[in-house]
Every structure is written in structure tokens, then in C-alpha cells.
């Protein structure tokens, strides 16, 4: 099994914009293999296993679909179904309870 490598960027401007759009004080957003954080420290984020699993699932989705295909589908589905019904988000929410989601994952 290949190692899935992720990294974390705290205090991300991209995540700050996402937090503003989502009207949230704390947010994580993934671009490729980087988990961008706003309003939450790396330590706090990593202590929340369900949240880590959710974001790692998005990293896997990027890997499976590719950057442009992922974003195209994500944006189109957001417009069609609304944020909470995006298939990628539904899949990530399911991953929150899967203890195997973090197997083979290296977070730097």
C-alpha cells in the first residue's frame, strides 16, 4: 500500500476566505495534498480524529480524481445540490467514522 502524504498549513489565507464564505470561525479546506486551516491550530485539528479523517478523505478524492476534475465536480455539485449534499462531502462525512481512513497516511 502506498503512503498518502499530506501536509498542514496553519493560518492559511485560503482557509480564511473559505471561513468567511461558510460563516465559520474554524475551518479546514483541502487543495491537493495540503490541509489549510483557519481559526484552529494544527494541534487542535489533529486531536479531532473525525475531522482529520474527513479532510484526509478529501486528499484521497483529489488523488483519485485529479485536481481539475475534483474542483470541476465539486463546484458543479455545489451549485446543483448545495454544499451539504455535494457527493464529495457526503463521502467525507462517511469517512469520519471509518478507523481505516488514516491507515497508510503520513501528515507532515
Secondary structure per residue as TSV (DSSP state, phi and psi in degrees):
chain	resnum	aa	ss	phi	psi
A	1	X	-	360.0	131.4
A	2	X	-	-74.9	147.7
A	3	X	-	-77.7	133.4
A	4	X	E	-95.2	113.6
A	5	X	E	-99.8	128.8
A	6	X	E	-127.5	157.6
A	7	X	E	-133.0	164.1
A	8	X	E	-121.2	135.1
A	9	X	E	-119.7	110.0
A	10	X	T	-80.7	152.6
A	11	X	T	61.7	33.5
A	12	X	-	-72.5	133.4
A	13	X	H	-65.2	-36.5
A	14	X	H	-62.2	-44.3
A	15	X	H	-67.2	-34.1
A	16	X	H	-62.9	-41.9
A	17	X	H	-63.2	-41.9
A	18	X	H	-63.7	-39.2
A	19	X	H	-63.5	-40.4
A	20	X	H	-63.1	-47.0
A	21	X	H	-61.5	-41.1
A	22	X	H	-87.6	-2.0
A	23	X	T	55.5	49.7
A	24	X	-	-129.6	142.1
A	25	X	S	-81.6	-22.3
A	26	X	S	-130.5	129.6
A	27	X	E	-153.3	153.1
A	28	X	E	-128.0	138.7
A	29	X	E	-139.6	141.0
A	30	X	E	-107.1	135.3
A	31	X	E	-127.3	111.2
A	32	X	T	65.7	-113.7
A	33	X	T	-111.7	13.1
A	34	X	E	-108.8	127.2
A	35	X	E	-97.0	112.8
A	36	X	E	-93.2	132.9
A	37	X	E	-117.9	145.0
A	38	X	E	-140.2	132.8
A	39	X	S	75.2	9.0
A	40	X	S	-146.2	139.3
A	41	X	-	-82.7	163.0
A	42	X	H	-54.9	-45.8
A	43	X	H	-61.3	-46.3
A	44	X	H	-63.0	-43.2
A	45	X	H	-60.7	-50.1
A	46	X	H	-65.9	-22.5
A	47	X	H	-76.3	-14.6
A	48	X	-	-100.9	87.0
A	49	X	H	-56.6	-42.3
A	50	X	H	-61.2	-41.5
A	51	X	H	-66.7	-41.7
A	52	X	H	-61.3	-45.6
A	53	X	H	-59.3	-42.6
A	54	X	H	-58.0	-50.6
A	55	X	H	-70.7	-36.0
A	56	X	H	-63.3	-35.6
A	57	X	H	-62.2	-37.8
A	58	X	H	-64.1	-37.7
A	59	X	H	-60.6	-43.6
A	60	X	H	-62.1	-40.5
A	61	X	H	-61.4	-43.4
A	62	X	H	-58.6	-45.8
A	63	X	H	-61.6	-41.9
A	64	X	H	-71.1	-42.5
A	65	X	H	-91.7	-28.3
A	66	X	-	91.2	153.9
A	67	X	H	-56.1	-56.2
A	68	X	H	-69.5	-40.2
A	69	X	H	-65.5	-40.8
A	70	X	H	-58.1	-53.2
A	71	X	H	-63.6	-39.6
A	72	X	H	-58.2	-52.4
A	73	X	H	-62.2	-42.4
A	74	X	H	-60.5	-50.0
A	75	X	H	-66.8	-45.1
A	76	X	H	-60.8	-45.1
A	77	X	H	-67.9	-32.0
A	78	X	H	-62.9	-44.8
A	79	X	H	-64.6	-42.9
A	80	X	H	-70.7	-45.2
A	81	X	H	-114.6	-14.0
A	82	X	-	87.5	155.0
A	83	X	G	-52.5	-50.1
A	84	X	G	-70.4	-14.4
A	85	X	G	-106.7	8.6
A	86	X	-	-62.7	127.9
A	87	X	H	-53.7	-38.4
A	88	X	H	-61.5	-38.5
A	89	X	H	-71.1	-39.3
A	90	X	H	-61.2	-43.6
A	91	X	H	-62.2	-43.1
A	92	X	H	-66.2	-37.4
A	93	X	H	-65.7	-36.7
A	94	X	H	-63.8	-36.9
A	95	X	H	-66.5	-21.4
A	96	X	T	-57.2	-31.3
A	97	X	T	-98.9	5.9
A	98	X	-	-96.3	107.0
A	99	X	G	-64.2	-18.7
A	100	X	G	-81.6	-10.9
A	101	X	G	-58.9	-31.1
A	102	X	G	-95.8	3.7
A	103	X	T	-66.5	132.2
A	104	X	T	73.6	17.7
A	105	X	E	-105.0	133.8
A	106	X	E	-119.0	118.4
A	107	X	E	-107.9	119.9
A	108	X	-	-98.4	360.0
